[in-house]
Amino acid sequence: MNGRPAGRRGSIGAAVVWMFVISLLLFWLPLFGPLIAGFVGGKKAGGVGGALGAVLLPAVLLALLFFALGTALTFMPLIGAVLAAGGFFAAMGFISAPLFIGALLGGAMA
């Protein structure tokens, strides 16, 4: 079919690690570094769904961390929610846009 053994599928965890490492190594390429990292991570994820999960998982975890820390430091869940939303949209909008596109392409090619 697609050149893979029948039982072998992609891994979202491996895709996240590959995306993170390649993004760190190619930080000096503003647009193409995350695009390449997303493409490789999308291929490692094994499909478009897994690739999207690999891109969204770190942003969601960052938002949850911001919510927990913001609530713990201010004792106000509303402040934590505002920080969580800001962290999520900052991670997705500024950091992950090329990573997201690359993951879609790589997942489609897997």
CYANA upper distance limits for C-alpha pairs under 8 A (distance plus 0.5 A):
  2 ASN  CA    110 ALA  CA      8.23
  4 ARG  CA      8 ARG  CA      7.14
  9 ARG  CA     45 ALA  CA      8.37
  9 ARG  CA     46 GLY  CA      6.47
 10 GLY  CA     43 LYS  CA      8.29
 10 GLY  CA     44 LYS  CA      5.99
 10 GLY  CA     45 ALA  CA      4.82
 10 GLY  CA     46 GLY  CA      4.46
 10 GLY  CA     47 GLY  CA      7.83
 10 GLY  CA     50 GLY  CA      8.01
 11 SER  CA     15 ALA  CA      6.68
 11 SER  CA     44 LYS  CA      6.96
 11 SER  CA     45 ALA  CA      5.40
 11 SER  CA     46 GLY  CA      7.41
 11 SER  CA     50 GLY  CA      7.90
 12 ILE  CA     16 VAL  CA      6.68
 12 ILE  CA     44 LYS  CA      8.13
 12 ILE  CA     45 ALA  CA      5.61
 12 ILE  CA     50 GLY  CA      6.25
 12 ILE  CA     51 ALA  CA      7.54
 12 ILE  CA     53 GLY  CA      7.34
 12 ILE  CA     54 ALA  CA      5.82
 13 GLY  CA     17 VAL  CA      6.86
 13 GLY  CA     54 ALA  CA      7.66
 14 ALA  CA     18 TRP  CA      6.62
 14 ALA  CA     41 GLY  CA      8.25
 14 ALA  CA     44 LYS  CA      7.24
 14 ALA  CA     45 ALA  CA      7.72
 15 ALA  CA     19 MET  CA      6.55
 15 ALA  CA     40 VAL  CA      8.22
 15 ALA  CA     41 GLY  CA      4.83
 15 ALA  CA     42 GLY  CA      7.13
 15 ALA  CA     43 LYS  CA      8.36
 15 ALA  CA     44 LYS  CA      5.67
 15 ALA  CA     45 ALA  CA      5.70
 15 ALA  CA     51 ALA  CA      7.81
 15 ALA  CA     54 ALA  CA      6.56
 16 VAL  CA     20 PHE  CA      6.59
 16 VAL  CA     41 GLY  CA      7.13
 16 VAL  CA     54 ALA  CA      5.73
 16 VAL  CA     55 VAL  CA      7.61
 16 VAL  CA     58 PRO  CA      8.26
 17 VAL  CA     21 VAL  CA      6.62
 18 TRP  CA     22 ILE  CA      6.48
 18 TRP  CA     37 ALA  CA      7.60
 18 TRP  CA     40 VAL  CA      7.66
 18 TRP  CA     41 GLY  CA      6.15
 18 TRP  CA     44 LYS  CA      8.42
 19 MET  CA     23 SER  CA      6.38
 19 MET  CA     34 PRO  CA      8.32
 19 MET  CA     37 ALA  CA      5.27
 19 MET  CA     38 GLY  CA      6.40
 19 MET  CA     40 VAL  CA      7.57
 19 MET  CA     41 GLY  CA      5.69
 20 PHE  CA     24 LEU  CA      6.73
 20 PHE  CA     37 ALA  CA      8.05
 21 VAL  CA     25 LEU  CA      6.74
 22 ILE  CA     26 LEU  CA      6.46
 22 ILE  CA     33 GLY  CA      7.97
 22 ILE  CA     34 PRO  CA      8.27
 22 ILE  CA     36 ILE  CA      8.29
 22 ILE  CA     37 ALA  CA      5.72
 23 SER  CA     27 PHE  CA      6.22
 23 SER  CA     33 GLY  CA      6.49
 23 SER  CA     34 PRO  CA      6.04
 23 SER  CA     37 ALA  CA      6.18
 26 LEU  CA     33 GLY  CA      5.25
 26 LEU  CA     34 PRO  CA      7.96
 27 PHE  CA     33 GLY  CA      6.55
 27 PHE  CA     34 PRO  CA      8.26
 28 TRP  CA     33 GLY  CA      7.75
 29 LEU  CA     33 GLY  CA      5.31
 29 LEU  CA     34 PRO  CA      8.40
 30 PRO  CA     34 PRO  CA      7.89
 31 LEU  CA     35 LEU  CA      6.93
 31 LEU  CA     98 PRO  CA      6.96
 32 PHE  CA     36 ILE  CA      6.43
 32 PHE  CA     98 PRO  CA      8.15
 33 GLY  CA     37 ALA  CA      6.67
 34 PRO  CA     38 GLY  CA      6.40
 34 PRO  CA     96 SER  CA      7.91
 34 PRO  CA     98 PRO  CA      6.06
 34 PRO  CA     99 LEU  CA      5.22
 34 PRO  CA    102 GLY  CA      7.92
 35 LEU  CA     39 PHE  CA      6.67
 35 LEU  CA     98 PRO  CA      5.41
 35 LEU  CA     99 LEU  CA      5.48
 35 LEU  CA    100 PHE  CA      8.25
 35 LEU  CA    101 ILE  CA      7.25
 35 LEU  CA    102 GLY  CA      5.08
 35 LEU  CA    103 ALA  CA      8.21
 36 ILE  CA     40 VAL  CA      6.74
 36 ILE  CA     99 LEU  CA      8.13
 36 ILE  CA    102 GLY  CA      6.84
 37 ALA  CA     41 GLY  CA      6.51
 37 ALA  CA     99 LEU  CA      7.00
 37 ALA  CA    102 GLY  CA      7.60
 37 ALA  CA    103 ALA  CA      8.39
 38 GLY  CA     42 GLY  CA      6.33
 38 GLY  CA     55 VAL  CA      8.37
 38 GLY  CA     98 PRO  CA      7.88
 38 GLY  CA     99 LEU  CA      4.87
 38 GLY  CA    100 PHE  CA      6.81
 38 GLY  CA    101 ILE  CA      7.55
 38 GLY  CA    102 GLY  CA      4.67
 38 GLY  CA    103 ALA  CA      4.67
 38 GLY  CA    104 LEU  CA      8.25
 38 GLY  CA    106 GLY  CA      7.48
 39 PHE  CA     43 LYS  CA      6.80
 39 PHE  CA     99 LEU  CA      8.08
 39 PHE  CA    101 ILE  CA      8.44
 39 PHE  CA    102 GLY  CA      4.74
 39 PHE  CA    103 ALA  CA      5.29
 39 PHE  CA    104 LEU  CA      7.83
 39 PHE  CA    105 LEU  CA      6.55
 39 PHE  CA    106 GLY  CA      4.65
 39 PHE  CA    107 GLY  CA      7.85
 40 VAL  CA     44 LYS  CA      6.76
 40 VAL  CA    102 GLY  CA      8.37
 40 VAL  CA    103 ALA  CA      7.89
 40 VAL  CA    106 GLY  CA      6.72
 41 GLY  CA     45 ALA  CA      6.55
 41 GLY  CA     51 ALA  CA      7.25
 41 GLY  CA     54 ALA  CA      8.13
 41 GLY  CA    103 ALA  CA      6.72
 41 GLY  CA    106 GLY  CA      7.55
 42 GLY  CA     46 GLY  CA      7.11
 42 GLY  CA     47 GLY  CA      7.19
 42 GLY  CA     48 VAL  CA      7.47
 42 GLY  CA     50 GLY  CA      7.84
 42 GLY  CA     51 ALA  CA      5.00
 42 GLY  CA     52 LEU  CA      8.38
 42 GLY  CA     54 ALA  CA      8.37
 42 GLY  CA    102 GLY  CA      7.65
 42 GLY  CA    103 ALA  CA      4.75
 42 GLY  CA    104 LEU  CA      7.03
 42 GLY  CA    105 LEU  CA      7.63
 42 GLY  CA    106 GLY  CA      4.74
 42 GLY  CA    107 GLY  CA      4.75
 42 GLY  CA    108 ALA  CA      8.32
 42 GLY  CA    110 ALA  CA      7.92
 43 LYS  CA     47 GLY  CA      7.43
 43 LYS  CA     51 ALA  CA      8.15
 43 LYS  CA    103 ALA  CA      8.13
 43 LYS  CA    106 GLY  CA      5.22
 43 LYS  CA    107 GLY  CA      5.70
 43 LYS  CA    108 ALA  CA      8.46
 43 LYS  CA    109 MET  CA      7.26
 43 LYS  CA    110 ALA  CA      5.50
 44 LYS  CA    107 GLY  CA      8.46
 44 LYS  CA    110 ALA  CA      8.28
 45 ALA  CA     50 GLY  CA      5.53
 45 ALA  CA     51 ALA  CA      5.69
 45 ALA  CA     54 ALA  CA      7.79
 45 ALA  CA    107 GLY  CA      7.25
 46 GLY  CA     50 GLY  CA      6.93
 46 GLY  CA     51 ALA  CA      7.77
 46 GLY  CA    107 GLY  CA      6.55
 46 GLY  CA    110 ALA  CA      5.85
 47 GLY  CA     51 ALA  CA      6.57
 47 GLY  CA    106 GLY  CA      8.25
 47 GLY  CA    107 GLY  CA      4.63
 47 GLY  CA    108 ALA  CA      6.50
 47 GLY  CA    109 MET  CA      8.21
 47 GLY  CA    110 ALA  CA      6.15
 48 VAL  CA     52 LEU  CA      6.65
 48 VAL  CA    103 ALA  CA      7.89
 48 VAL  CA    104 LEU  CA      6.24
 48 VAL  CA    105 LEU  CA      8.49
 48 VAL  CA    106 GLY  CA      8.17
 48 VAL  CA    107 GLY  CA      4.65
 48 VAL  CA    108 ALA  CA      6.07
 49 GLY  CA     53 GLY  CA      6.75
 49 GLY  CA    107 GLY  CA      8.04
 50 GLY  CA     54 ALA  CA      6.61
 50 GLY  CA    107 GLY  CA      7.94
 51 ALA  CA     55 VAL  CA      6.87
 51 ALA  CA    103 ALA  CA      5.82
 51 ALA  CA    104 LEU  CA      7.03
 51 ALA  CA    106 GLY  CA      8.18
 51 ALA  CA    107 GLY  CA      6.08
 52 LEU  CA     56 LEU  CA      6.58
 52 LEU  CA    100 PHE  CA      7.58
 52 LEU  CA    103 ALA  CA      7.19
 52 LEU  CA    104 LEU  CA      7.46
 53 GLY  CA     57 LEU  CA      6.19
 54 ALA  CA     58 PRO  CA      7.82
 55 VAL  CA     59 ALA  CA      7.82
 55 VAL  CA     96 SER  CA      7.76
 55 VAL  CA     99 LEU  CA      7.64
 55 VAL  CA    100 PHE  CA      6.68
 55 VAL  CA    103 ALA  CA      7.81
 56 LEU  CA     60 VAL  CA      6.62
 56 LEU  CA     92 MET  CA      8.33
 57 LEU  CA     61 LEU  CA      6.63
 58 PRO  CA     62 LEU  CA      6.55
 59 ALA  CA     63 ALA  CA      6.71
 59 ALA  CA     87 GLY  CA      8.22
 59 ALA  CA     88 PHE  CA      5.96
 59 ALA  CA     91 ALA  CA      6.27
 59 ALA  CA     92 MET  CA      7.05
 60 VAL  CA     64 LEU  CA      6.71
 60 VAL  CA     88 PHE  CA      6.88
 61 LEU  CA     65 LEU  CA      6.64
 62 LEU  CA     66 PHE  CA      6.67
 62 LEU  CA     84 ALA  CA      8.14
 62 LEU  CA     87 GLY  CA      7.12
 62 LEU  CA     88 PHE  CA      7.24
 63 ALA  CA     67 PHE  CA      6.62
 63 ALA  CA     83 LEU  CA      8.04
 63 ALA  CA     84 ALA  CA      4.76
 63 ALA  CA     85 ALA  CA      7.01
 63 ALA  CA     86 GLY  CA      8.33
 63 ALA  CA     87 GLY  CA      5.86
 63 ALA  CA     88 PHE  CA      5.55
 64 LEU  CA     68 ALA  CA      6.65
 64 LEU  CA     84 ALA  CA      6.75
 65 LEU  CA     69 LEU  CA      6.58
 65 LEU  CA     84 ALA  CA      8.01
 66 PHE  CA     70 GLY  CA      6.21
 66 PHE  CA     80 GLY  CA      7.10
 66 PHE  CA     83 LEU  CA      6.27
 66 PHE  CA     84 ALA  CA      5.46
 66 PHE  CA     87 GLY  CA      7.26
 67 PHE  CA     71 THR  CA      6.45
 67 PHE  CA     77 PRO  CA      8.12
 67 PHE  CA     79 ILE  CA      8.42
 67 PHE  CA     80 GLY  CA      4.66
 67 PHE  CA     81 ALA  CA      6.03
 67 PHE  CA     82 VAL  CA      8.30
 67 PHE  CA     83 LEU  CA      6.60
 67 PHE  CA     84 ALA  CA      5.24
 68 ALA  CA     72 ALA  CA      6.49
 68 ALA  CA     80 GLY  CA      7.03
 69 LEU  CA     73 LEU  CA      6.47
 69 LEU  CA     80 GLY  CA      7.55
 70 GLY  CA     74 THR  CA      6.62
 70 GLY  CA     75 PHE  CA      8.33
 70 GLY  CA     76 MET  CA      8.20
 70 GLY  CA     77 PRO  CA      8.05
 70 GLY  CA     79 ILE  CA      6.66
 70 GLY  CA     80 GLY  CA      4.67
 70 GLY  CA     81 ALA  CA      8.33
 70 GLY  CA     83 LEU  CA      7.00
 71 THR  CA     75 PHE  CA      5.55
 71 THR  CA     76 MET  CA      5.70
 71 THR  CA     77 PRO  CA      5.42
 71 THR  CA     78 LEU  CA      8.12
 71 THR  CA     79 ILE  CA      6.94
 71 THR  CA     80 GLY  CA      5.01
 71 THR  CA     81 ALA  CA      8.43
 72 ALA  CA     76 MET  CA      8.20
 74 THR  CA     79 ILE  CA      7.75
 74 THR  CA     80 GLY  CA      8.48
 76 MET  CA     80 GLY  CA      7.13
 77 PRO  CA     81 ALA  CA      6.58
 78 LEU  CA     82 VAL  CA      6.79
 79 ILE  CA     83 LEU  CA      6.72
 80 GLY  CA     84 ALA  CA      6.52
 81 ALA  CA     85 ALA  CA      6.66
 82 VAL  CA     86 GLY  CA      6.64
 83 LEU  CA     87 GLY  CA      6.49
 84 ALA  CA     88 PHE  CA      6.60
 85 ALA  CA     89 PHE  CA      6.64
 86 GLY  CA     90 ALA  CA      6.41
 87 GLY  CA     91 ALA  CA      6.50
 88 PHE  CA     92 MET  CA      6.61
 89 PHE  CA     93 GLY  CA      6.06
 89 PHE  CA     94 PHE  CA      8.45
 90 ALA  CA     94 PHE  CA      6.08
 90 ALA  CA     95 ILE  CA      7.60
 91 ALA  CA     95 ILE  CA      5.64
 91 ALA  CA     96 SER  CA      6.65
 92 MET  CA     96 SER  CA      5.29
 92 MET  CA     97 ALA  CA      6.70
 93 GLY  CA     97 ALA  CA      6.27
 95 ILE  CA     99 LEU  CA      8.11
 96 SER  CA    100 PHE  CA      6.16
 97 ALA  CA    101 ILE  CA      6.93
 98 PRO  CA    102 GLY  CA      6.59
 99 LEU  CA    103 ALA  CA      6.52
100 PHE  CA    104 LEU  CA      6.76
101 ILE  CA    105 LEU  CA      6.86
102 GLY  CA    106 GLY  CA      6.50
103 ALA  CA    107 GLY  CA      6.27
104 LEU  CA    108 ALA  CA      6.58
105 LEU  CA    109 MET  CA      6.78
106 GLY  CA    110 ALA  CA      6.76
